[in-house]
Amino acid sequence: MKQGILIASALVVMSTTLSAQERHRFQREPFTTETPMTHDPVMAKEGDTYFIYATGMGIQQMTSKDRKTWTVLPQPVMTVIPGWTTDSVPGFRNHVWAPDVIQWHGRWWLAYSCSTFGKNGSAIGLLSSRSLRANIWTDEGCIVASREKRDNWNAIDPNFVIDDNDTPWLVWGSFWDGIQLARLDSTMHLDKHQAPNAVPQIKTIARRYDPSFKPSEPNPTSRFAGTNAIEAPFIFKHDGWYYLFVSWDYCCRGTKSNYRVAMGRSRRVEGPYLDRTGKDMAHGGGTLFIEGDKKEWEAAGHCAAYTFDGEDIFICHGYSTTRNGAALLIQRPISWTADGWPELLP
């Protein structure tokens, strides 16, 4: 959950000596860095250029030719925040969380999260564009929204996945009853023709704990969200399998964060997603994939995975132990075991 990103980021910057990169964050000009500060990054490639989109005022964006040196752009993706977002989510302004981006049927689609601190009155919005380089986006409205006291899930942290039949799906969720999945139509909105009475089918596919288990420790970040500490889903297709990555436990607390990534897989996009022991992620299953090493990274999470030029890569943000918990970009190549499970290479 991106409950305290703005507050936490401000405290990190204020409590450390400003690096050259951090000083540039207050300037209205691009700058380059090999260690970009970023939260909830996703990546895309158009032509010879890589793009990162991430949580920030109007959505942070940066570009690179080699994925080593990044140019952080001062202009956000969204220079104007659509009016429907503040109507749908009272208290939301322009700090946009956890985007996702995908190219499908000749168009780029970018989903983003509108929410407020620790509550599930939230909405996932949609933008579209013909070109990432042009950076001209069309507001496509709301994909899905959650309401306090109505829904036991939270409409943030979206991720697109296209199944083997070229059908788009959206997976999302943070705390409450966990990770949700629904089919989309050709406009990248919830498919209302798949169920009786035009009600989209939304399915829970992963939880931090089995619903019958009640953790004794309270949520240290929100009294509303409960202790089902799972969020930030990402589904990656490889060799006939759908791999579901999720983030467990608590982000956004600097060096106090204990974020980590777990995974499972399924032959069908709808699941069930089973971990390496065969346990269903909907009942608390999940195989640990990456966590903080307590040397370079205190914690790591909110991930994505891609195939670029024949190489499978994994990205996420990590809370740096040497920079007082600042959230920095992590990139690692993926290798595959003989039985088809992903592993991270140094």
N, C-alpha and C positions, 0 to 999 in steps of 0.2 A: 504494500500500500504506500502511496506517495504522500503520506499524511503530513510530514513535516519537512519536505524537501527545501522549501524556500527558507524556512527558519533555520534549519540545520546548516544549509549552505552558507547563510549569512554569518552564523556563529563560527563556522570553520574559517572563513575568509578573515573575519575580524580577529580571530585568536591566533593567527599565524603571521609570520613575516611575509609580505606579498612577494611572490615570485614575479618574474617578467611576464609570464602568462597571465597571472592574476591581475597585474596592473593594467594589462591590455583589455581586460574584461570591462573596464570602466571607460574605454575609449571607443569612439565610433569609427573604427577602421579595422580591416581584416588583419589577422596576425597568424603566424605559423608556429607550430609546436609539435614535438614528438610525443608528448605526454598530455593529451587534451583532458581537461576536466569535463566530465560529462556524466549524466544520470539517465539511465534507461535507454541506452543507445540501440538503434537499429541501422542497418546499412543497405545500400543499393549501389548498383553500378550501371552507368549509362555511358556508352562509348568507352573512352579510356579514363573516365573519372569515377571515383568512388564518392559516395555521399553518406554522411551520417546525419540522422535526425534524432533528437533527444529532448527530454524534458527541459523546459525553459520558457521565458516570456515569449509567447507566440510561437514556440517550438524552435529550439536551437538547431543550427545547421552548420556543417563543415564539409570540406571537400579535400580529396587527395588524389594524386596520380599513382601512388605506390603503397598506400596504407601504412606508411611509416611517418611521413611528415604531413600534418593536417593544417589546412587553412581554416581558421574559425571565422565565420562571417558575422558581421555585426547586425545585419538585417535578419530578422526572424522569418520563418515561413509565412506566418500569419501577421501581416502588418495591420489588418483590421480583424477583430474578433467578431464573428457573426452574432447578431442580436439574439437569435434563438437560444444561444448557449446560456446567457444570463437569465433568460426567462425560464429555461428548463432547470437550471441549477442555481438557486439563490445563493449569493455569496461568491460565486465564481466570477473571476475577472479576466486576467490574461496570462496567468501562470499555467501553461498547458502541459499536461503530463503524458508520458509514456506513449509516444506515437508508434505506428507501424506503417511500413510502406511496401507495396508490391506492384509489379507490372502484370497486367492481365488484359488480354484482348486489345492491345495497342494503346493502353492508357495506364498511367500511374495512379494508384489509389493510396491515399494516406489517411489512416484513422488516428484519432487522438482522443485523449481523456479530459473531461471537464468534471471537476469535483471540488470538495472542500475538506478540510482537515478531519480525517477519521470518521466520515459519515458516508452513507451509501445513497444519498441523493445525488446521483451522478448521471453522466451521459457520455456516449461515445459518438463523436462527430466524424464526418467524412469530407475529404477534399479530393479533387481529381485534377490531373494535368496531362498534357501531351508530352511534356519534356521536363526533366528535373533541372536541366541547365537553364531553361527559360524562367523557372521559379514563378510561374503564373498559375495560380490554383483557383479552382472553382469550388464554391461552397455547395456540397451535396446534402446538407442537412444532417439529421441525426440517424444513426444506425440502430441504436438501442439505448434505452434509459432505464435506470432503476430508481425506485422511490422508497424513502424511509417508511417503515411500518407496512409497506406493501410487498416488497421483494426481499427475500433472504439471500440476495447476492448483490454484488457491487459492479456497476457498469464502468469499469476502468481497465487499463492494461490490455488493449485489443491486440490480436494477431490474426492475420489472414492466412488461410491455407487453401490450396486448390487440390481437390482430390483427383483420383485417376480417371474420373469421368469428366474432368474439366469443370466441375461444380465448385464454386467458392463457398467457404465456411468461415465463420468468425469464432475464435476462442478468446475468452476474457475472464476476468474475475480477480477479486482480492478479498481475503478474509470471508466473513459471513459463512455461507455454505460452499465456498470454494470456487473451483474453476468451471465455467459454463461454456457450452458449445451450441451453435445454431447454424443452420444452413442459410446461405444468402441467395438472392436472385441475381439476375443479370445486371442490376443497377448497384450491386453491393449493399443492398439493404436486406433486412430479415425477410426470408421467403414466406409470405403469408398464404401461399397456395399449397403448402405441403401438409396442412392439417385441417380437420373440420373446423367450420366457423371462422376460418381465416385467422387462427391463432398460431403464431410461430411456435415450434417445438424447441424448448430450451432444456438442455440436459446437463446435469452435473457430472463431470468426468474425473475430477481429482479433488481430494481433501487432504489437509495436513494430518488429520486424525480421523479414525473411524467415528461415525456419528455417536456411537455408544460410549466413547471415551471422553472424559472431561478432565483436561489438564488442571492441575492444582495452582499453577502459576498464572496470575492475571496478565492481560495484555498491558505492557508497559507504555504503549503509545496511544491507546484509545480506549475509552470506557464503553464505546458503542460497538466496536467491530468484533468483539469476542476473541477467542484464542485459536481459531482455525487459521493459523498463520501460514497461508499459502497464497501466492499471487503470481503475476507476470508470466503467464503461459506462453510457450512458443512451440509450434509443431513443425518438425523438419522431416521431409520425406527422403528415404534412402533405401534403395534395393528392395522395394516392395513393402517396407515398413513405414509407419508413421511414428516418430519419436516425439514424445511430449516432455518438454523441459518445463519445470516450475521452480519458483523461488520459495524457499521455506524460511520461516522465522522473520526477524525484524530488520528492516533497512533504516536508512535516513537518520542514524544516530551517531554518525562519525565513528570513532574508535569503539563505541559501545555497540555497534551493529554486529549482529550474528547471522546475517544473510548467507544463504548457500543454495546451491542448485541441485535438484533431484530430478530423476527421469524415469520413464517407463516407455513401453512401445505397444503398438497394436497393428494388426493387418488391415484394420478398417479405421477410417477417420473418426467414426463415432465411438470407437473404443470397443471393449474395455482396454484400458492401458495397464499393462502388467509390468512390475519391476523384475529384476533379475532373479528374484526368488519366486516369482509367479503371483505376487500379491497385487490385487487391484488397487490402482491409485485412488479410485473413488472411495476406498475403505482405508485410506491412510498409507497405502503402499508408495514406494519410491526408492530408487537406488541413488545414493549420493554421487554427484558428478564433479562438483567443485565447491570448495569452501576456503576460507582464509587460512593461510599458512602461519599466521601470527608473526611472520618475519617481514615480508613485503606487503602482505594484504591482511587486514584484520578480518574482512569478510568480502564476499563477492556474490553478485546476483543480478537479476533482471537481464536475462541473456537473450541471444539470438544466434542462429546458425545458418550458414549459407554455403553454396558451392560457387566459387569464382574461378574461372579458367581452369577447371578440373581439380581444384583444391577445395576441400571441405574445411571451413573455419568456424570457430566459435568466438563470440564476443560477449562481453558483459561489462558492468562497472564494478570496480573494487574499491574498498575503503582503505586508503594508503596508511600504513603504520608509520611511515617516515614523514608524511605530510599532514599529520594530525587529523587523520580521518577523511581527507579530501577524496571525493569520488573521481576516479581516473579510469580511462579506457583500458580494458584488457582484451588482447587478441591472442588466440592460440589455435594451431592447426589440430584437426581431428584425425585420428587413425581409427581403424575398425578391427575388432577382434574376429577370430575365426567364426564365432557364433553370432556375429552381426551386431555387437554392442559398440557404441562410440567410446573412445578414450581420448584424453587430451595429451598432446605432445608438448614438450618444453618450448 
